[in-house]
Amino acid sequence: MSASAERDPERSGDEPIRGHVRSRGFRRVSHGLFLKIVADLDQADEFLRDLEAWTEVLPDSAVFTHVTAARLLGWELPKLPEQVPVFAAVDRDDPRPRREGLICSRLTRKRSGFVAGGFPIDSPEEILLRAARDLGVLDLVIMIDSARSRGDLDGARMKALLESGRPGVKVLAAAFGLSNAKRESGGETVLGCFHAAMEVASEPQVSLHDAEGRFIGRVDFLITGTDWVHEYDGEMHRAKSQHRTDLRRERGWSGTSYRRKGFTLDDLLNHPLVVMHEIDRDLGRPHRNRRLERWRTLVRESLYDVPGRDRVLNRWRRAMGVVQWS
């Protein structure tokens, strides 16, 4: 399956090396697989170089899948661990390489023919299903929102997949039911899922207008039936230029009934009880503990919490043949 020379013929001498390299200037990708150390490459370039190396040990039928293919497609990803294996799938009749850093599964149907970044990948719907066998619902919603906003999912293929009863479909269906193509970031997705858990109806990416019909801004979420605006305040909002833009926009709301509240990831993950009480007071409704437990379950089963991360890491270690219980 080697394609490094075809992908970039000018990179002569930068091809992956199979065998054992003892000299300096090389880094180990996996057992018996090395790459020459190249200075001044960013993480994206190194990721592509790693995939080129992995093609040396994968059969011709192999495609990349799971979060590996999602990254190639440019999808938003949840909070992944620092060390994530490469995911591939091969035809039923081909051998599955078993190496540290690689998880290889079987293709259940003919190779899809999809390509991203110059590499063969599984179909977008199959990518999500394979991820659903490992990740939690909250993690998957982030990936699905991104895939839908980019137009990468086919409605007919997705419907057939969700009706198939295959392993992972139940989790994928739950995540798909919470997804919304209008959300523009992973942080917005987390806030949207918090709304769902809290039983708060909201509309993402709403354009606001004043009483004279003048456009005064577009907001992350407008709480249905109210003038409350909820927005995700990520790192970009701390930048001086963005902060000035946010202040100008809010000054433009003067004289209107709109009221804004911003939420950080720390608010949603570590202080959900406080946030729930704030929202309940704003909406004039009683607190319901079942809402909080629903949200805590989503977080606990995801990569955003220690139990969820440990579960996924242990599953990946077993799949690679590295058994380590946390």
C-alpha positions, -999 to 999 in steps of 0.1 A, spaced: 0 0 0 31 23 0 22 56 -16 48 80 -2 68 84 -34 36 88 -55 22 114 -30 53 137 -30 80 127 -55 102 156 -44 107 141 -9 134 117 -20 152 101 9 123 108 33 106 75 28 97 53 58 123 27 68 114 -8 78 138 -27 100 159 -16 129 177 17 129 203 24 155 218 56 143 207 91 154 185 112 133 156 88 131 124 84 152 105 52 159 69 50 146 64 14 158 83 -19 160 106 -20 130 92 12 115 112 44 114 112 79 99 140 104 94 138 133 118 129 165 99 131 198 116 104 225 116 75 203 108 42 209 126 19 182 141 -2 180 109 28 173 87 42 147 112 7 131 113 8 126 75 43 113 76 33 88 103 4 76 80 28 72 51 50 50 74 20 29 84 12 22 47 44 2 46 30 -25 69 -7 -24 58 -21 -45 29 -33 -28 -3 -69 -32 8 -64 -11 39 -83 22 45 -79 45 75 -110 49 97 -122 60 132 -105 93 145 -76 88 121 -98 93 91 -119 119 109 -87 140 113 -78 136 77 -113 149 68 -108 179 90 -136 171 114 -137 186 149 -126 160 174 -133 156 211 -107 158 238 -85 129 227 -57 115 248 -21 126 240 -13 92 225 -39 79 201 -34 48 180 -38 48 142 -70 31 130 -72 11 98 -95 -15 83 -86 -43 58 -104 -68 37 -116 -100 53 -90 -122 34 -60 -100 42 -39 -103 73 -44 -77 101 -10 -63 113 -8 -63 150 16 -36 162 19 -11 190 2 21 179 -20 5 153 -56 -9 157 -67 -28 126 -102 -41 121 -121 -58 92 -140 -42 64 -175 -56 63 -181 -46 27 -162 -35 -4 -136 -8 0 -153 26 -2 -130 45 -26 -130 76 -5 -97 95 -3 -86 123 21 -52 139 23 -40 115 -4 -49 85 18 -77 59 13 -103 62 40 -135 44 50 -168 61 41 -178 89 65 -207 69 79 -185 39 86 -159 61 102 -185 73 127 -197 37 134 -162 25 142 -157 55 165 -190 47 182 -177 13 193 -151 31 215 -162 67 223 -191 81 243 -222 99 230 -209 134 238 -176 127 219 -195 114 189 -219 144 187 -189 167 183 -177 146 153 -212 143 138 -219 180 141 -186 187 122 -193 161 96 -228 174 90 -217 210 88 -191 201 61 -217 181 41 -197 149 45 -226 126 55 -250 110 30 -286 109 44 -295 76 28 -264 58 38 -267 71 74 -303 60 76 -295 25 64 -266 23 88 -287 34 118 -312 7 109 -286 -21 105 -283 -32 142 -245 -35 138 -223 -31 168 -221 6 178 -253 16 162 -271 22 195 -245 47 206 -243 63 172 -281 67 170 -282 84 204 -254 108 193 -271 115 159 -303 124 177 -284 151 196 -265 165 167 -272 197 148 -254 208 116 -256 245 125 -231 243 154 -198 257 145 -174 244 171 -169 216 196 -175 240 224 -209 249 209 -217 212 206 -210 206 243 -232 236 252 -260 223 229 -258 189 245 -260 206 279 -292 223 268 -306 190 257 -298 173 291 -313 203 309 -345 201 287 -339 236 275 -350 242 239 -326 263 219 -318 273 183 -282 275 172 -267 303 151 -296 328 152 -294 362 136 -308 389 159 -325 421 148 -337 452 167 -373 466 167 -366 484 135 -354 452 118 -317 461 118 -293 432 121 -274 434 154 -255 402 155 -255 364 152 -254 344 184 -245 308 193 -279 300 209 -312 317 214 -333 300 241 -366 292 224 -395 315 235 -372 339 255 -347 367 249 -319 348 266 -288 343 245 -264 316 255 -229 315 240 -198 293 244 -168 314 255 -138 295 243 -102 306 242 -107 327 211 -129 351 231 -100 359 254 -80 374 225 -80 412 225 -94 416 190 -123 392 196 -130 407 230 -134 441 214 -157 427 188 -178 410 215 -181 442 234 -191 462 203 -217 436 195 -232 437 230 -233 475 230 -254 472 198 -280 453 218 -287 483 241 -323 492 239 -333 456 230 -346 429 253 -318 404 246 -297 393 275 -264 373 271 -248 347 292 -214 331 283 -203 296 294 -168 281 294 -160 244 291 -150 244 328 -185 257 337 -202 229 318 -179 201 329 -169 209 364 -197 232 377 -229 219 360 -250 222 392 -243 260 394 -251 265 357 -283 245 360 -295 266 389 -287 298 370 -306 287 339 -336 274 360 -338 308 378 -336 326 344 -365 305 331 -385 306 363 -388 268 367 -380 244 395 -348 223 397 -349 187 386 -320 164 396 -327 140 368 -315 167 344 -282 170 362 -277 132 364 -284 129 326 -257 154 319 -232 139 343 -237 105 327 -229 120 293 -197 136 306 -187 105 327 -189 82 296 -169 106 274 -133 115 270 -139 147 290 -139 127 323 -114 103 339 -136 72 339 -144 76 302 -108 82 292 -96 52 312 -123 30 296 -113 40 261 -75 38 268 -78 3 283 -99 -8 253 -73 5 229 -44 -12 248 -62 -45 247 -68 -41 209 -31 -35 204 -21 -64 227 -10 -41 255 -30 -51 285 -28 -24 312 -57 -20 337 -62 15 352 
